[in-house]
Amino acid sequence: MTDLTLELAFTETYDRYRNAHPATREAACLRVQLPALLEPPRGDDLYCGRVGDMAVKFTTQDGGMGYRRNAHLLARMAADDALDAAIRDRAAYLLEYWRMENTNSRVRSAYPPHLAHMLPDDDAFGTSGVAFPLYRLGGAYLDFEKLLRLGLTGLEDEVRGRSDQASGGNPVLAAMLDILALQKDLCRQYASMARTAAATACTARRAELATMASVLDKLAGSPPESFREAIQLCWLFIASANVRNYGRMDIFLGPFLKRDLASGVLTDESALDLVVGIWRLMADRCTIWDGRVVVGGMGRPDPDAADRFALLAIEATRRVPGSDPQLTLRWHQGMSPALMDKALDVLGEGRTFPMLYNDDVNVPAAAKAFGVDLEMAKQYVPFGCGEYVLDHGSIGTPSGVMNLLKALEVTLHDGIDPLTGLRKGPETSVGSIETFEELFDAYRRTSEPYIEALAEQEALEYRVAGEQAAFLFISVLYDDCIARGKALLSGGVRHLGGTLEAYGNTNTADSLTAIKSVVYDDRRVSLPALVAALDADFAGTDELRDALVAAPKYGNNDAGADAMAVRVHEHFCCTVRAQAAKVGMDSYLTVVINNSANTSLGRYTGASADGRRARQPMANANAPSGGSDRKGLTALIHSLVKLSPDIHAGVVQNMKFTKEMFRSQRPKLQGVLDAYFATGGTQAMITAIDRGELERAMEHPELYPNLFVRVGGFSARFVDLPRDVQREILSRTLYG
């Protein structure tokens, strides 16, 4: 366990530069933080770039954004009588110093009263509520092509050139030069670590470590020339910036691979070894909800070079099973069929990557959603659990979370959350709602103020975080920060975007369909009587629940049910999108990504009118509720494509197929995917599994240590998931 001397030095540096420009202060703090956290290469590592952790640090995402404290660790250390008194005192001091100085707290303390009232809680997945803010700077995709083309010295030259034009000096540009010099120092420090490790290594490993040291020494002074050097420089910047998504690797690494193969420096197998080496480092980071590597798609300058890398990437995914990296294949008509064939081979073996994205739909949709031209839209990249940003051109988080089904539940209870008894919406007078349209209007009046609040919160979070930090390692490789001489969140980024994560969409739509059918069309029960049945979790109302379950459901190509899903989708997405201009962002867009939050939010949501029981999981992303898609795969596809893709920034379509579909029925599977994409499908996240395999894994987890499944926008080892998440995955329809 740390003695907190590093954290104390970091804090003293921060305090010394308290009144300096945020970029100057950040560069000084990183000078303390990064060199101390470098770790030597392990085992058979081919690259340096492992970085340790500390209880107080500057970060982008893990636990917050900007300056972050690990409050739980510090509190535990401060109270641990087994520790030396000096360490306990340091822990107590750091805990108090950073209590309001950490960026999360600064953002929260800046809330005006109305925002604090609307968003009183930050525990999105552990308490009941309609809406919650998130604190992170996720989805940053760096301009690795520029990094590899210029190298560290070339980047310094570009910053100096811009700095010479700035009158009176520019602290942001000066700080950029500081962190580029720091990056050179880190190259040399890692090189020294590699040489030290070589002194005690076996003969074969000694040569590998010597090569590693030589590569790092070179990168400190010149741009990379080889495939290996290019990978190493990218990984160093990733480690220093603490970004968690890796970009369109086939574009920026493909040309290096192509040259090395043509010159004989590499063979196909030795090149694959280098890719597997970086895949293992990504896997060891275990980011779970991130770790995107994107290959394929429109907008690639050299498709041949890119395809060579993409094929190696897919094979590396086969050889390094796990939840990271999240390999993503962007696909469009006219691409080499070898990529899709290879992807389906690997998916059929039980891997959950690559995820498949349809550029023929997504590129024009992204252009409309973000309000950019088609050329820029070709650089859309999914990150995290499925959100889109524009590669090194836009930011899309911190984001927020909204539970649409909870908004409907509050609507049905006169504005009260029945789980807490607290008012969470306007009075709706449910007993006097006489028509379905009046009910939908009441739902709108409950949900829309939360959308407005989350948009305002995200804009405020960007402003406060930008006032405290420059995010220098990201800014130096982001359009147009150097050209503007501004930090990422202080006017530097080209496209300042925001996103709002939506959960419970399908259950909300199906519930509204059922209410319309049972209450207003058939007049089988009054709305207050229905609400009473929901409050009782259907106890003593089996006949009513049967009628609700039997009502049409989204996912079966039913005109009425799908029209309701479209209505809920369009109302939410369009309301979200309209907030951008109001709060000063270039875009503000819905993401329907649903990690396992469909389960965790369901734990705090009562029974719903689609027949779902209290505290049970909600449907995952845009998918039907588990087992409610009963009309077959073709009907499912027809339902999925009815939801417009050009008013959001990413959705998730999880699909389960039997492995038999990949073996003896491959043409059928290919035909299904072709039809899905041709009719407007945006993407597919596929789990291939044998019937009964999940049930057996729940009974005998020790026999299935390497069974991975798609949870939502991420993959995980099935036996490690909470029981209710396992049951939700099991409930999804298996096609084959």
C-alpha positions in Angstrom: 0.0 0.0 0.0 1.3 3.5 -0.8 2.7 5.7 1.9 1.1 8.7 0.2 4.4 10.6 -0.2 3.7 10.9 -4.0 0.2 12.1 -3.4 1.5 14.7 -1.0 4.1 15.9 -3.5 1.4 16.1 -6.2 -0.8 18.1 -3.8 2.0 20.5 -2.8 2.7 21.2 -6.4 -1.0 21.8 -7.1 -1.1 24.2 -4.2 2.0 26.0 -5.2 0.5 26.7 -8.6 -3.0 27.3 -7.3 -3.1 30.8 -8.8 -1.3 30.0 -12.0 -3.0 29.4 -15.4 -4.7 26.0 -15.3 -2.5 24.7 -18.1 0.7 25.8 -16.3 -0.5 24.1 -13.1 -1.5 20.9 -14.9 1.9 20.6 -16.6 3.6 21.0 -13.2 1.4 18.3 -11.6 1.9 15.9 -14.5 5.7 16.4 -14.0 5.2 15.0 -10.5 2.7 12.3 -11.4 3.8 10.6 -14.6 7.5 9.8 -14.0 6.6 8.3 -10.6 3.9 6.0 -12.0 5.9 4.4 -14.9 6.3 0.7 -14.5 8.9 -1.5 -16.2 7.9 -4.0 -18.8 6.6 -7.4 -17.6 7.0 -10.9 -18.8 6.9 -11.0 -22.6 5.8 -7.3 -23.1 6.9 -6.0 -26.5 6.2 -2.4 -25.6 6.7 -0.1 -22.6 3.7 1.9 -21.4 2.4 0.4 -18.2 1.4 3.1 -15.7 0.5 2.6 -12.0 -2.1 4.4 -9.9 -2.3 6.8 -7.1 -4.9 8.0 -4.6 -4.8 11.6 -5.9 -4.1 12.3 -9.5 -4.9 14.1 -12.8 -7.1 11.9 -15.0 -9.7 11.9 -17.8 -12.1 9.3 -16.9 -11.5 6.7 -14.1 -13.5 8.0 -11.2 -13.9 11.5 -12.6 -12.3 14.1 -14.9 -9.5 16.5 -14.1 -8.3 16.3 -10.5 -9.5 13.3 -8.7 -9.2 11.8 -5.3 -9.9 8.1 -4.3 -12.0 9.1 -1.3 -12.8 5.5 -0.3 -9.1 4.5 -0.2 -8.1 7.7 1.7 -10.8 7.3 4.2 -9.9 3.7 4.8 -6.3 4.6 5.3 -7.1 7.5 7.6 -9.0 5.1 9.9 -6.6 2.1 9.7 -4.9 1.8 13.1 -2.5 -0.7 11.6 -0.9 2.0 9.6 1.8 4.3 10.8 0.4 7.5 12.3 2.2 9.7 9.8 0.5 7.8 6.9 -2.9 8.2 8.6 -2.4 11.9 9.0 -1.4 12.2 5.4 -4.5 10.4 4.3 -6.7 12.6 6.5 -5.1 15.7 5.1 -5.4 14.6 1.5 -9.0 13.6 2.0 -9.9 17.0 3.4 -7.7 19.1 1.0 -9.3 17.5 -2.1 -12.8 17.3 -0.7 -13.9 20.4 -2.6 -10.8 20.8 -4.8 -11.4 17.7 -6.9 -13.1 18.5 -10.3 -16.3 16.4 -9.6 -17.0 18.4 -6.4 -16.2 21.7 -8.2 -18.8 20.9 -10.8 -21.4 19.8 -8.3 -20.8 23.0 -6.1 -21.4 25.1 -9.2 -24.9 23.9 -9.7 -27.5 26.7 -9.5 -30.3 25.9 -7.0 -32.8 24.7 -9.7 -30.2 22.3 -11.1 -29.3 21.0 -7.7 -33.0 20.4 -7.1 -33.5 18.5 -10.4 -30.3 16.5 -10.0 -29.8 15.9 -6.3 -27.9 12.6 -6.5 -24.9 11.4 -8.4 -25.3 7.6 -7.7 -26.8 6.8 -11.0 -26.9 3.0 -10.5 -27.4 2.7 -6.8 -30.5 4.8 -6.0 -33.9 5.6 -7.3 -34.3 8.6 -9.7 -35.3 9.8 -13.1 -32.0 11.4 -14.1 -28.4 11.6 -13.0 -25.2 13.4 -14.1 -22.0 11.6 -14.9 -18.4 12.9 -14.4 -15.9 11.9 -17.0 -14.1 12.9 -20.2 -14.7 9.7 -22.2 -14.4 9.1 -25.9 -11.3 11.2 -26.6 -9.8 9.9 -29.9 -6.4 11.4 -30.5 -4.9 12.3 -33.9 -2.5 9.4 -34.0 -1.8 9.9 -37.7 -0.4 13.4 -36.9 1.6 12.0 -34.0 3.2 9.4 -36.2 3.8 11.7 -39.1 5.5 14.5 -37.0 6.8 12.6 -34.0 7.3 14.4 -30.7 9.9 16.9 -32.1 7.6 17.7 -35.1 4.8 18.4 -32.7 7.0 20.7 -30.7 7.9 22.6 -33.9 4.2 23.0 -34.7 3.4 24.4 -31.2 6.4 26.7 -31.3 5.4 28.0 -34.7 2.0 28.8 -33.4 3.4 30.2 -30.1 5.6 32.6 -32.1 2.5 34.1 -33.6 0.8 34.6 -30.2 1.3 38.1 -28.8 2.2 38.3 -25.2 2.8 34.6 -24.7 0.3 31.9 -24.5 0.2 29.7 -21.4 -1.6 26.9 -23.1 0.9 26.6 -25.9 3.8 26.9 -23.4 2.3 24.1 -21.3 1.9 22.0 -24.4 5.6 22.3 -25.0 6.2 21.3 -21.4 4.2 18.1 -21.7 5.9 17.2 -25.0 9.3 17.6 -23.4 7.9 15.4 -20.5 6.9 12.8 -23.1 10.4 12.7 -24.4 11.7 12.3 -20.8 9.3 9.4 -20.3 10.6 7.7 -23.5 14.1 7.9 -22.0 12.9 6.7 -18.6 11.2 3.7 -20.1 14.2 3.0 -22.2 16.3 2.9 -19.0 13.8 0.6 -17.4 14.1 -1.8 -20.4 17.9 -1.8 -20.3 17.8 -2.5 -16.5 15.4 -5.4 -17.1 17.7 -6.7 -19.8 20.6 -7.0 -17.4 18.9 -9.9 -15.6 16.9 -11.4 -18.4 17.5 -14.7 -20.3 19.3 -14.4 -23.6 16.2 -14.3 -25.8 14.4 -11.8 -23.7 17.6 -9.7 -23.4 17.6 -9.1 -27.1 13.9 -8.1 -27.0 14.4 -5.6 -24.2 17.4 -4.1 -26.0 15.3 -3.6 -29.0 12.6 -2.0 -26.9 15.2 0.4 -25.3 16.5 1.3 -28.7 13.1 2.1 -30.1 12.3 4.3 -27.1 15.5 6.3 -27.4 14.8 6.9 -31.1 11.3 8.1 -30.5 12.5 10.7 -28.1 14.2 12.5 -31.0 12.6 11.5 -34.3 9.3 10.3 -35.8 8.7 6.5 -36.1 9.7 4.7 -39.3 8.8 1.1 -38.5 5.5 -0.6 -37.6 6.9 -1.5 -34.2 8.0 2.1 -33.5 4.7 3.5 -34.6 2.8 1.2 -32.1 5.2 2.1 -29.3 4.8 5.9 -29.8 1.0 5.6 -29.9 1.0 3.5 -26.7 3.2 5.9 -24.8 0.8 8.8 -25.6 -2.2 6.7 -24.7 -0.7 5.9 -21.3 0.3 9.5 -20.7 -3.1 10.9 -21.7 -5.0 8.1 -20.0 -7.3 7.9 -23.0 -9.2 4.6 -23.2 -10.1 4.4 -26.9 -7.5 3.7 -29.6 -8.9 5.1 -32.9 -8.9 3.9 -36.5 -5.7 1.9 -36.2 -5.9 0.5 -39.7 -5.6 4.1 -41.0 -2.6 5.3 -39.0 -0.8 1.9 -38.6 -1.6 0.3 -41.9 1.0 2.3 -44.0 3.8 1.3 -41.6 2.7 -2.3 -41.7 2.5 -2.3 -45.5 6.0 -0.8 -45.9 7.6 -3.3 -43.4 6.0 -6.2 -45.2 7.1 -5.0 -48.6 10.7 -4.4 -47.5 10.9 -7.8 -45.7 11.4 -6.2 -42.3 8.3 -8.1 -41.2 6.6 -11.3 -42.2 2.8 -11.8 -41.8 3.5 -13.9 -38.6 6.0 -11.5 -37.0 3.6 -8.6 -37.8 0.8 -10.5 -36.1 3.1 -11.0 -33.1 3.5 -7.3 -32.8 -0.3 -6.8 -33.0 -1.0 -9.5 -30.4 1.6 -7.8 -28.2 -0.4 -4.5 -28.1 -3.7 -6.4 -27.8 -2.4 -8.0 -24.6 -1.5 -4.6 -23.1 -4.9 -3.3 -23.9 -6.5 -6.4 -22.4 -4.5 -5.9 -19.2 -5.9 -2.3 -18.8 -9.4 -4.0 -18.5 -11.3 -0.8 -19.3 -14.5 -3.0 -19.8 -16.7 -0.2 -21.1 -14.1 1.3 -23.4 -11.0 0.0 -25.3 -12.3 0.6 -28.8 -10.1 -0.2 -31.8 -11.9 0.8 -35.0 -11.1 -0.7 -38.4 -12.7 -0.6 -41.8 -15.2 1.9 -43.1 -15.4 4.9 -45.3 -12.8 7.7 -45.3 -9.6 5.5 -45.4 -6.9 7.0 -47.6 -5.2 3.7 -48.3 -7.7 0.8 -48.1 -5.2 -1.8 -49.1 -2.8 -1.0 -46.3 -5.7 -0.6 -43.9 -7.2 -4.0 -44.8 -3.9 -5.7 -44.1 -3.9 -4.3 -40.6 -7.6 -5.0 -40.1 -7.2 -8.7 -40.9 -4.3 -8.9 -38.4 -6.5 -7.1 -35.8 -9.3 -9.6 -36.2 -6.9 -12.5 -35.9 -5.4 -10.9 -32.8 -8.9 -10.7 -31.3 -9.2 -14.4 -31.9 -5.9 -15.1 -30.2 -6.5 -12.8 -27.2 -10.0 -13.5 -25.9 -11.5 -11.2 -23.4 -13.4 -7.9 -22.9 -10.6 -5.7 -24.3 -9.9 -4.3 -26.8 -13.4 -3.8 -28.2 -12.6 -4.4 -31.9 -15.1 -2.6 -34.1 -15.5 -3.3 -37.8 -17.1 -0.5 -39.9 -18.5 -2.0 -43.0 -19.9 -0.7 -46.3 -20.7 -2.0 -49.7 -17.5 -2.3 -51.8 -15.2 -3.2 -49.0 -13.1 -6.4 -49.3 -15.4 -9.4 -48.4 -12.4 -11.0 -46.7 -12.9 -8.7 -43.7 -16.5 -9.7 -43.1 -15.7 -13.4 -43.7 -12.9 -13.2 -41.2 -15.1 -11.3 -38.7 -17.8 -14.0 -38.9 -15.3 -16.8 -38.5 -14.1 -15.3 -35.2 -17.6 -14.5 -33.9 -18.6 -18.0 -34.7 -15.9 -19.3 -32.4 -17.5 -17.6 -29.5 -15.6 -14.3 -29.5 -17.8 -11.2 -29.1 -15.7 -9.0 -31.3 -15.6 -7.5 -33.8 -18.8 -5.5 -33.5 -20.3 -4.7 -36.9 -21.2 -1.1 -37.9 -23.0 -0.2 -41.2 -21.3 2.8 -42.8 -23.9 3.0 -45.6 -26.4 4.0 -43.0 -24.2 5.5 -40.2 -22.2 8.0 -42.2 -25.2 10.0 -43.7 -27.0 9.6 -40.3 -24.0 11.0 -38.4 -23.8 13.9 -40.9 -27.4 14.8 -40.1 -27.2 14.2 -36.3 -24.0 16.2 -35.8 -24.8 18.8 -38.4 -21.5 18.2 -40.3 -20.7 17.4 -44.0 -20.3 13.9 -45.2 -16.5 14.0 -45.3 -16.3 14.8 -41.6 -19.1 12.3 -40.9 -16.9 9.6 -42.4 -14.7 10.0 -39.4 -17.4 9.0 -36.9 -16.1 6.5 -34.3 -18.0 4.6 -31.7 -16.6 4.6 -28.2 -17.4 3.3 -24.8 -20.7 1.3 -25.0 -21.6 2.6 -28.4 -21.7 6.4 -28.4 -20.3 8.2 -31.5 -17.8 11.1 -31.7 -15.9 12.5 -34.6 -12.3 11.2 -34.7 -10.1 13.8 -32.9 -12.7 16.4 -33.8 -15.4 16.2 -31.2 -16.0 15.5 -27.5 -19.2 13.6 -26.5 -19.2 13.2 -22.8 -19.3 13.6 -19.7 -23.0 12.8 -20.5 -25.9 11.9 -18.2 -28.2 9.1 -17.5 -32.0 9.1 -17.8 -34.5 6.3 -17.0 -37.5 6.8 -19.3 -39.4 4.0 -17.5 -38.9 5.8 -14.2 -40.2 9.0 -15.8 -43.4 7.1 -16.8 -43.7 5.6 -13.3 -43.5 9.0 -11.8 -46.1 10.2 -14.3 -48.5 7.5 -13.2 -48.0 8.4 -9.5 -49.0 12.1 -9.7 -45.3 13.2 -9.9 -44.2 11.1 -6.9 -41.5 8.4 -7.1 -43.3 5.5 -5.3 -40.0 3.9 -4.2 -38.9 7.0 -2.2 -42.1 9.0 -1.7 -40.3 12.1 -3.1 -41.7 14.4 -5.6 -39.9 13.9 -8.9 -42.3 15.5 -11.4 -45.4 17.8 -11.8 -48.7 16.7 -10.4 -50.5 14.7 -13.1 -53.9 13.9 -11.5 -53.9 10.4 -12.9 -57.5 9.9 -11.9 -58.6 12.7 -14.3 -56.6 11.6 -17.3 -59.4 10.6 -19.8 -57.5 9.9 -23.0 -54.2 8.4 -24.0 -53.0 11.6 -25.6 -53.5 13.3 -22.2 -51.4 10.6 -20.6 -48.6 11.0 -23.2 -48.7 14.7 -22.7 -48.3 14.1 -18.9 -45.3 11.8 -19.6 -43.7 14.6 -21.7 -44.2 17.2 -19.0 -42.5 14.8 -16.6 -39.5 13.9 -18.8 -38.7 17.1 -20.6 -37.5 19.1 -17.6 -35.0 16.4 -16.8 -33.7 16.5 -20.4 -33.3 20.3 -20.1 -31.5 19.9 -16.7 -29.0 17.3 -18.0 -28.1 19.4 -21.0 -27.5 22.4 -18.8 -25.5 20.3 -16.4 -23.3 19.0 -19.2 -22.5 22.4 -20.5 -21.7 23.6 -16.9 -19.4 20.6 -16.4 -17.5 21.4 -19.5 -17.1 25.0 -18.4 -16.0 24.2 -14.8 -13.7 21.4 -15.9 -12.2 23.7 -18.6 -11.6 26.4 -15.9 -9.6 24.0 -13.8 -7.8 21.9 -16.4 -6.4 22.1 -19.9 -6.3 18.3 -20.6 -2.9 19.0 -22.3 -2.1 15.5 -23.7 -5.5 15.4 -25.4 -5.4 19.0 -26.5 -2.1 18.7 -28.3 -3.6 16.0 -30.6 -7.1 17.4 -31.1 -8.5 19.6 -33.9 -8.1 22.7 -33.6 -6.5 23.3 -30.2 -3.0 24.2 -31.3 -4.3 26.4 -34.2 -6.5 28.3 -31.8 -4.0 28.3 -29.0 -6.7 27.1 -26.6 -7.2 24.1 -24.4 -9.7 21.4 -25.3 -12.7 22.6 -23.2 -11.9 26.3 -23.3 -12.6 27.0 -27.0 -10.0 24.6 -28.5 -12.1 21.6 -29.6 -13.6 21.9 -33.1 -17.0 20.3 -32.2 -18.2 20.5 -28.6 -20.8 17.8 -28.3 -22.8 16.3 -25.5 -24.7 13.1 -25.1 -27.5 11.8 -22.9 -27.8 8.0 -22.2 -31.3 6.8 -22.4 -32.5 3.6 -20.6 -35.9 1.9 -20.5 -37.0 3.0 -24.0 -38.4 -0.3 -25.0 -40.3 -0.9 -21.8 -41.7 2.6 -21.9 -43.0 2.2 -25.4 -44.4 -1.3 -24.7 -46.0 0.0 -21.5 -47.7 2.9 -23.3 -48.9 0.5 -26.0 -50.4 -1.8 -23.3 -52.0 1.1 -21.5 -53.5 2.4 -24.7 -54.9 -1.0 -25.5 -56.1 -2.2 -22.1 -57.2 1.1 -20.5 -58.3 3.4 -23.4 -59.2 1.1 -26.3 -60.7 -2.0 -24.6 -61.7 -0.2 -21.4 -60.9 -3.3 -19.4 -59.6 -1.4 -16.4 -59.3 2.2 -15.3 -55.9 3.9 -15.1 -56.0 4.2 -11.3 -56.8 0.5 -11.0 -53.9 -0.3 -13.3 -51.6 1.8 -11.2 -52.8 0.0 -8.1 -52.0 -3.4 -9.7 -48.5 -2.1 -10.6 -48.0 -1.0 -7.0 -48.9 -4.5 -5.8 -46.5 -6.0 -8.3 -49.6 -7.7 -9.9 -50.5 -9.6 -6.8 -54.0 -10.9 -7.2 -54.3 -9.4 -10.7 -53.0 -12.3 -12.8 -55.7 -11.8 -15.5 -54.8 -8.1 -15.9 -51.1 -8.9 -16.1 -51.8 -11.6 -18.8 -53.6 -8.9 -20.8 -50.7 -6.5 -20.5 -48.2 -9.2 -21.5 -50.4 -10.2 -24.4 -50.6 -6.6 -25.7 -48.5 -6.0 -28.9 -44.7 -5.7 -28.3 -42.0 -3.9 -30.1 -39.7 -6.4 -32.0 -42.5 -8.3 -33.8 -43.1 -6.0 -36.8 -46.4 -5.1 -35.2 -47.5 -1.7 -36.7 -49.0 -0.4 -33.5 -46.3 -1.4 -31.1 -43.5 -0.3 -33.4 -45.3 3.0 -34.0 -45.3 3.6 -30.3 -41.5 2.8 -30.1 -40.9 5.3 -32.9 -43.0 7.9 -31.1 -41.1 7.5 -27.8 -37.7 7.4 -29.7 -38.4 10.5 -31.7 -39.9 12.5 -28.8 -36.9 11.8 -26.7 -34.2 12.2 -29.4 -35.6 15.4 -30.8 -36.1 17.0 -27.4 -32.5 16.1 -26.5 -31.2 17.5 -29.8 -33.1 20.8 -29.4 -31.1 21.6 -26.2 -27.7 22.1 -27.9 -28.4 25.6 -29.1 -30.0 26.5 -25.7 -26.9 25.6 -23.7 -24.1 26.5 -26.2 -23.0 23.2 -27.5 -22.5 22.2 -31.1 -24.6 19.1 -30.6 -26.5 17.3 -27.8 -27.6 13.9 -28.8 -29.2 10.7 -27.3 -27.3 7.5 -27.0 -29.2 4.3 -26.5 -26.3 2.1 -25.5 -27.4 0.2 -22.4 -24.5 -1.3 -20.7 -25.7 -3.4 -17.7 -27.5 -0.3 -16.5 -30.7 -1.7 -17.9 -30.5 -4.1 -15.0 -29.1 -1.8 -12.3 -31.7 0.9 -13.0 -34.4 -1.8 -13.2 -33.6 -2.6 -9.5 -35.0 0.8 -8.6 -38.0 0.8 -10.9 -41.4 -0.6 -10.0 -43.6 -3.0 -12.0 -44.4 -1.6 -15.4 -47.5 -1.8 -17.7 -45.7 -4.1 -20.2 -46.0 -6.9 -17.6 -42.5 -6.5 -16.3 -42.4 -7.2 -12.5 -40.9 -4.7 -10.0 -37.2 -4.3 -9.8 -36.5 -6.6 -12.7 -34.2 -5.7 -15.6 -35.4 -3.5 -18.4 -34.8 -4.3 -22.1 -31.3 -3.8 -23.3 -30.8 -0.7 -25.6 -33.0 -0.8 -28.7 -33.7 -4.5 -28.3 -37.1 -6.0 -27.4 -37.7 -7.0 -23.8 -36.3 -10.4 -23.2 -38.3 -13.1 -25.0 -41.0 -10.7 -26.2 -39.8 -11.0 -29.9 -41.8 -14.1 -30.8 -42.3 -13.6 -34.6 -38.8 -14.6 -35.7 -35.6 -12.9 -36.9 -37.1 -11.2 -40.0 -39.8 -9.5 -37.9 -37.2 -8.4 -35.4 -35.1 -6.8 -38.1 -38.2 -5.0 -39.5 -38.8 -3.5 -36.1 -35.2 -2.4 -35.4 -34.9 -0.4 -38.6 -38.0 1.7 -38.0 -36.1 3.8 -35.4 -34.5 6.7 -37.1 -30.7 6.7 -36.9 -30.1 10.3 -37.9 -31.3 11.9 -34.6 -29.0 10.2 -32.1 -25.3 9.5 -31.5 -25.3 5.7 -31.3 -27.5 2.8 -30.4 -26.8 -0.9 -29.5 -28.4 -3.9 -31.2 -27.4 -7.0 -29.3 -28.2 -10.3 -31.1 -27.8 -13.9 -29.9 -27.2 -16.6 -32.5 -26.5 -20.3 -32.2 -23.0 -21.4 -33.2 -24.8 -23.7 -35.6 -25.7 -20.6 -37.6 -22.0 -19.9 -38.1 -21.2 -23.5 -39.0 -23.7 -25.2 -41.2 -26.0 -22.3 -41.8 -23.4 -19.6 -42.7 -25.2 -18.5 -46.0 -28.4 -18.0 -44.0 -26.6 -15.9 -41.4 -24.9 -13.9 -44.1 -28.2 -13.3 -45.8 -29.8 -12.1 -42.6 -27.0 -9.6 -41.9 -27.0 -8.4 -45.5 -30.8 -7.9 -45.3 -30.5 -6.1 -42.0 -27.9 -3.7 -43.2 -29.6 -3.2 -46.6 -32.9 -2.2 -44.9 -31.3 0.4 -42.6 -29.7 -1.6 -39.7 -27.0 0.5 -38.0 -24.9 -2.1 -36.2 -24.9 -5.6 -34.7 -23.2 -6.8 -31.5 -23.3 -10.6 -31.8 -22.9 -13.4 -29.3 -22.7 -16.9 -30.7 -23.5 -19.5 -28.2 -24.9 -23.1 -28.0 -28.3 -23.7 -26.5 -28.2 -24.4 -22.9 -24.6 -23.2 -22.5 -25.6 -20.2 -20.4 -27.8 -22.3 -18.1 -24.9 -24.8 -17.6 -22.5 -21.9 -16.9 -24.8 -20.6 -14.2 -24.9 -24.0 -12.6 -21.2 -24.9 -13.0 -19.3 -21.6 -13.4 -16.0 -23.3 -12.8 -16.4 -25.2 -16.1 -16.9 -22.0 -18.2 -14.0 -19.6 -17.3 -13.7 -18.3 -20.9 -17.4 -17.9 -21.9 -17.7 -14.2 -22.9 -21.0 -12.6 -23.8 -22.3 -9.2 -25.0 -23.8 -7.5 -22.0 -24.8 -4.2 -23.6 -22.2 -2.0 -25.3 -19.5 -4.1 -23.7 -18.5 -7.7 -23.3 -17.7 -9.6 -20.1 -16.9 -13.0 -18.7 -20.4 -14.5 -18.2 -19.6 -16.2 -14.9 -18.3 -12.9 -13.4 -21.6 -11.0 -14.0 -24.2 -10.5 -11.2 -27.0 -13.1 -11.1 -29.7 -10.7 -12.3 -27.5 -9.6 -15.2 -26.9 -13.2 -16.2 -30.7 -13.9 -16.1 -31.4 -10.8 -18.3 -28.9 -12.1 -20.9 -30.4 -15.5 -20.7 -33.9 -14.1 -21.3 -32.8 -12.6 -24.7 -34.1 -14.6 -27.7 -31.6 -17.0 -29.2 -31.9 -17.2 -33.0 -30.7 -20.2 -35.0 
